[in-house]
């Protein structure tokens, strides 16, 4: 029992160290020795848990992707086609909250896309269900006339991309991490997106 607990604590330390370094320095720019040092273990210990550096990288990515779960209220809103005035603010709040809490996630996804093979499989497994749920919702809303007749893929990618890009541009120009809180920023994104999605009235 003690060995299992020690293994779990060591793995968590290695994965968290990997998240920090891979998100800042990329895959090629990060050595297993760097990760071991930050985790407070020797490199031989690291390789007892992760046979290859790539295995540790994907464990780091998945440790953050596993935190991307819709809450029950948002899941229900998407599945039952609640009005966009209700669902879009929940989507905006979800994105702002998750990206503010885990700014390293997007950086890890960029590293995965540009430096490692196999990213598509991981993206599809973890992000596919989220993307599909939102895309399908926008598609059904367009068919019902609740929003403009637009490409639901563009609407989905656009919302996620706008929040992500704003966070990272703010960080780039101000050198501050997590520049907002979900309560103040999410309504602004929601209104911006509703203005673009909904048909002009009158």
N, C-alpha and C positions, 0 to 999 in steps of 0.2 A: 504494500500500500504506500509506504514511504517513497519507494523508488518511483512509483507512478506519479506521485505528487511532485517530486523533484523534477521528473522529466517534463511534466506539464509546465511548471514554472520556468524551466530553462527554455523550452520551446517558445513560450510566450515572449520571453526576453529577447530571444533571437529574432522572432518575427517582428516585434516592435522596433528593434534596432534596424532591421532590414527595411521596414516601412520608412523610417526617417531618412536613411542613407540613399536608398534607391530613388525616393521621391525628390531628393535634392541633387543627387549626383548622377542619376541614370544607372542603367545596368552595367555598362562597360566601365563607367567611372567609379564603381564601387567594388571593392575587393572583399572576399570572405574574411580576410584578416581584419579589415575595418569593422565589419559587422560583429565579429567575435569580440573585438576590443570594446566596442560600444555596449555590447550585451554583458561584458564582464566575464567572459569565458575564453578558453583557448580555442584555436582554430580546429584542433583535432576533435574537440567536443562538438563544434558546429557540424562537422561532417558525420558525426554519429547520428545526428538528427536529420540532416539534409545531405544526401549523397552528392548533389550538384548545386551550384549557385543558382541555376535556373529553378530548381525545386523550391529553394528558399524565396526566390522572387515571386513565384506564383502563390506560395503560401501567404506572402505579404499582401499581394493584390486581393486574394480571396478573403483575407481577414477583414478588409475594408468593404469589399463587395457584399459580404454576408450581412452587413449592417444596413444595407439598402432594402428596407421592407416597407411597403405601404401599410399605414395604419388601417384598422378595420373600417373606419368611417370613409376614408378615401377609396378603399377597395369596393365598398358597397356603392358609393357614389358613381364610380366608373361602371360597375356591373349593371346598375339599374338605370343608367342614363339620366342621372339627376341633371338639372339645368346647369349649363356652363357657368352661370353666375355663382353657383355653389361649388362646383367641382374645380374650376380653374384656380380660385384662391387657395383651395386645399393643395392642388398640385404645386403652385408657386411656393407655398409654405413648406411643403415637403422638400423641394429642391434647395431652397435657401437654407433651410435647417441642416440638411445633410451635408451640403457643400461647405457650409460655415463650420460645422463640427469636424469635418474631415477634409480639409483643403488638399491634403496629400493624395487623396483618392484620384482626382483628375490628373495630377502629375504622374502618378503610377500608371494610369491608363494611357497617357501619352507615351511614356517609356515603353510600355508593352507593345503599343501599336508600331513604334518606329524602331525598336531594338530587338524584339524577340519574335520568332515564329510561334504560332499557336494562339495568338491573341483572339482571333475570331471565335474559336471554340469557347474560350473563357467568357468573352463578351456575350456570346449568344446564351450560354448557360445561365449567367447571372443577370444580365441586363435585358435579355430578350423578353422575358415575361413582363417586365415593367414597360418596356417600349411597346410591346404588342397590345397591352391593356390600354395604354393611352392613345395609341394610334387607332385602335378599333373604336374607342369612345369618340374620338374626333370624327371618324368616318361616319358613325351612326348619327352623330349630331348634325353633320352636314346633310345627310340623307333626309333628316327630319326638318331641315330648314332652321335649326337652332343657331347655326353658324354659317358663314359663307361657304360656298362650294369650293373648297381648296384641297390641296394635296395633304392628307393627314400625316404623311411622313414628314413633310416640311414643317407642319405645325408642331409636331412632337419634337423634332430635332431643334427647331428654332427656339422653343421655350427653354429646353435644357441648355442649349448653346448660349443663349443670352445670359442666363444666370451664371453659368460657368465662366464665360468670357469676362463679365463685369467683375466678378470676384478676383480673377487673376490680373486683370488690368489695374484694378485698385491696388492690389498687392504690389504690382510692378512699380507703379508710380508713387505710391505713398510708403512702401516698405512696411506696411502693416498687414498682419494676418487677420483673417476673420473680420472684415471691416464692417459687418452689420450684424444685427440680430434679426431673427426670422420675423418677429412681431412687427418691426417697422418696415422692413424691406419687402416682405411678401405681398402686402396689399398693393404696393406700387407696381410690382411685376404683374400681378393679377389684373389690375386695371389696364395696363399697357396691352396685355395680351387679349383681354376681352375686347378692347377697342379694335384690335386688328382682326379678331376672329368673327365677331358678330356682324350681322348684316346691318347696314345703315337703315335707320327707321325714320319714317316721316319724309 
